[in-house]
Amino acid sequence: MGILSWIVFGFVAGALAKLLMPGKDPGGCIVTVILGVVGASLGGFLATRFGLGTVTGFNMKSLGVAVVGALVILVAYRIVRRA
């Protein structure tokens, strides 16, 4: 996937992660996109590393992996911001 596709995919993953884990986070849409892209990348890397398959475009499995990655990044972000 190209960089623009990853940004769109990351935005969707970040928005879904935010819906699953609501709360006050500074930054709004820009931070959501950044956390989503980082989370999608992390999720894709870990899924490939642990043999759970590869992220191969826009499908439900890739979206699930990206959302889980975005949730992990969101939790880490909240822990760092709280400290």
C-alpha positions in Angstrom: 0.0 0.0 0.0 1.1 3.5 -0.7 1.7 6.2 2.0 -1.7 7.9 1.2 -3.4 4.5 1.7 -1.7 4.0 5.0 -2.8 7.5 6.2 -6.4 6.8 5.2 -6.2 3.3 6.7 -4.6 4.7 9.9 -7.3 7.4 10.2 -10.0 4.7 10.0 -8.1 2.5 12.5 -7.5 5.5 14.9 -11.1 6.6 14.7 -12.3 3.0 15.5 -9.8 2.7 18.4 -11.1 6.1 19.7 -14.7 4.9 19.5 -13.7 1.7 21.4 -11.8 3.6 24.0 -13.3 7.0 24.5 -11.8 9.6 26.7 -10.2 13.0 26.7 -7.1 13.1 24.5 -5.5 16.3 23.3 -4.7 16.9 19.7 -8.0 15.9 18.0 -8.0 14.6 14.5 -4.3 15.1 13.8 -3.3 13.0 16.8 -5.9 10.4 15.9 -4.4 10.0 12.4 -0.9 9.8 13.8 -1.8 7.2 16.4 -3.8 5.3 13.9 -0.9 5.2 11.3 1.6 4.2 14.0 -0.8 1.6 15.4 -1.6 0.2 12.0 2.1 -0.1 11.3 2.8 -1.7 14.7 -0.1 -4.1 14.4 1.0 -5.1 10.9 4.6 -5.6 12.0 3.6 -7.7 15.0 1.1 -9.8 13.1 3.7 -10.6 10.5 6.3 -11.3 13.1 4.2 -13.7 15.1 2.9 -15.5 12.0 -0.6 -14.3 12.1 -0.5 -13.3 8.4 0.4 -10.2 6.5 -1.4 -6.9 6.1 -2.3 -6.9 2.4 -4.6 -4.0 1.8 -8.1 -3.0 2.8 -9.8 -6.1 4.3 -11.3 -7.0 7.6 -8.3 -8.9 8.9 -6.0 -6.0 8.2 -8.5 -3.5 9.7 -8.7 -5.7 12.9 -4.9 -5.8 13.2 -4.6 -2.1 12.6 -7.3 -1.3 15.2 -5.6 -3.5 17.8 -2.3 -1.8 17.1 -4.0 1.6 17.4 -5.5 0.6 20.7 -2.1 -0.4 22.1 -0.6 2.9 20.9 -3.6 4.8 22.4 -3.1 3.1 25.8 0.6 3.9 25.7 -0.1 7.5 24.7 -2.4 7.9 27.6 0.0 6.4 30.1 2.8 8.7 28.9 0.6 11.8 28.9 -0.6 11.0 32.5 3.0 10.7 33.8 
